[in-house]
């Protein structure tokens, strides 16, 4: 292990199941090697896992506050987070529409903080609305264009996708119309921005649903011209040939390849990850912020998407690939941030598990008291049997049985004693 980079060290610690004294000693032994964090440990009792608190250095607090929300929302919001970077928007458009990608001035991108997605769909979708300068053939900015990106993250196929996109586009135009009214702009000076609709589909299921409005309409030939024409830029990540993603050697294309390989075997994923990291390491230092975003994504992606048994190996690849000293320092901060965030997440899950255990224990004790009230003293074997039931629904079923039971033998029969 490279003691100069605590990143791998932190995530290996997170994979421990600290339920025994040996695990406790192992944790202390490893944590003493890391001087960048202060680890406070306490054993509650022999039946409760070790509580770990990691305090990040004060100088890294802002780094932690900036990145930790991404970790908590990673399964649902990771692609959207990547596309906050104009350079990654460029990388995506190079893959799906190179001619359009080359007409956009990425230095002037404005992000419109608005969403049109219904609350019921936000677990499976995210959207991004961008206003971008569009250039003419001479490279001069000629107009502004809206790019609307809908990220469809789940495998459920929506037959009415094209209709929904059309609905979102009209909402964008209505938003623009309201701005004209508020600014008292003359209608003669008003023209809607063109909207480029992009559907970014990351699901596994083959997409067979219509992508044109006319396919949703029971349409006689004579009425064809009266149906709105809408073309979508539909990007099906899992169905795109891997070589197409990296055709222009853009860093974001290499990230897309890693995402595409998330369920491949260990050797295939290792090869793809290694190549991606080699190319990311060539990103100029003046583009450091995007390097940080992309590498941070890979770190969390490995932690969420790959089996635990593989993670140490993949984190080692990440560590050893980064050569620049400044970037290795950033990698150290990433490791501490991920460690802190995941520990807090685990601690909250532990609290919830503790609450559930408390409910089960309380229900069991109440059931024992009910038996004692109804039948007098009961044998220890009955009490132990009830306390050994850890599913609250089974305790509820037994509760009903006790209420209706005529004798203690009826209860013992249900408990199979």
ZICOR-V928031 format. One record per backbone hydrogen bond with DSSP energy under -1.0 kcal/mol. CO is the residue of the C=O (numbers start at 0). NH is the residue of the N-H. Records with the same first field share a line. If there is no record, write none. Layout:
BEGIN
CO: NH  NH
END
This chain:
BEGIN
1: 4
5: 9
6: 10
7: 11
8: 12
9: 13
12: 15
16: 18
17: 49
19: 23
20: 24
21: 25
22: 26
23: 27
24: 28
25: 29
26: 30
27: 31
29: 32
30: 33
37: 54
39: 52
41: 50
44: 47
52: 39
54: 37
56: 59
57: 60
59: 63
60: 64
61: 65
62: 66
63: 67
66: 70
67: 71
68: 72
70: 73
72: 76
73: 77
76: 80
77: 81
78: 82
80: 83
81: 84
84: 88
85: 89
86: 90
87: 91
88: 92
89: 93
90: 94
91: 95
92: 96
96: 100
97: 101
99: 102
102: 134
104: 107
109: 130
111: 113
117: 120
118: 121
120: 123  124
123: 152
125: 150
127: 148
128: 111
129: 146
130: 109
131: 144
132: 104
133: 141  142
135: 138
139: 135
142: 133
144: 131
145: 195
146: 129
147: 197
148: 127
149: 199
150: 125
151: 201
157: 160
159: 163
160: 164
161: 165
162: 166
163: 167
164: 168
165: 169
166: 170
167: 171
168: 172
169: 173
170: 174
171: 175
172: 176
173: 177
174: 178
175: 179
176: 180
177: 181
178: 182
179: 184
185: 188
186: 189
193: 145
195: 147
196: 232
197: 149
198: 234
199: 151
200: 236
211: 214
212: 215
213: 216
216: 218
219: 222
220: 223
222: 225
223: 226
231: 233
232: 198
234: 200
236: 239
240: 243
245: 248
249: 252  253
250: 254
251: 255
252: 256
253: 257
254: 258
255: 259
256: 260
258: 261
260: 263
264: 268
265: 269
266: 270
267: 271
268: 272
269: 273
270: 274
271: 275
272: 276
273: 277
274: 278
275: 279
276: 280
278: 281
279: 282
283: 286
284: 287
286: 290
287: 291
288: 292
289: 293
290: 294
291: 295
292: 296
293: 297
294: 298
295: 299
296: 300
297: 301
298: 302
299: 303
300: 304
301: 305
306: 309
309: 313
310: 314
311: 315
312: 316
313: 317
314: 318
315: 319
316: 320
317: 321
323: 327
324: 328
325: 329
326: 330
327: 331
328: 332
329: 333
330: 334
331: 335
332: 336
333: 337
334: 338
335: 339
336: 340
337: 341
338: 342
339: 343
340: 344
341: 345
342: 346
343: 347
344: 348
345: 349
346: 350
347: 351
348: 352
349: 353
350: 354
351: 355
352: 356
353: 357
354: 358
355: 359
356: 360
357: 361
358: 362
359: 363
360: 364
361: 365
362: 366
363: 367
364: 368
365: 369
366: 370
367: 371
368: 372
369: 373
370: 374
371: 375
378: 382
379: 383
380: 384
381: 385
382: 386
383: 387
385: 388
390: 394
391: 395
392: 396
393: 397
394: 398
395: 399
396: 400
397: 401
398: 402
399: 403
400: 404
406: 410
407: 411
408: 412
409: 413
410: 414
411: 416
END
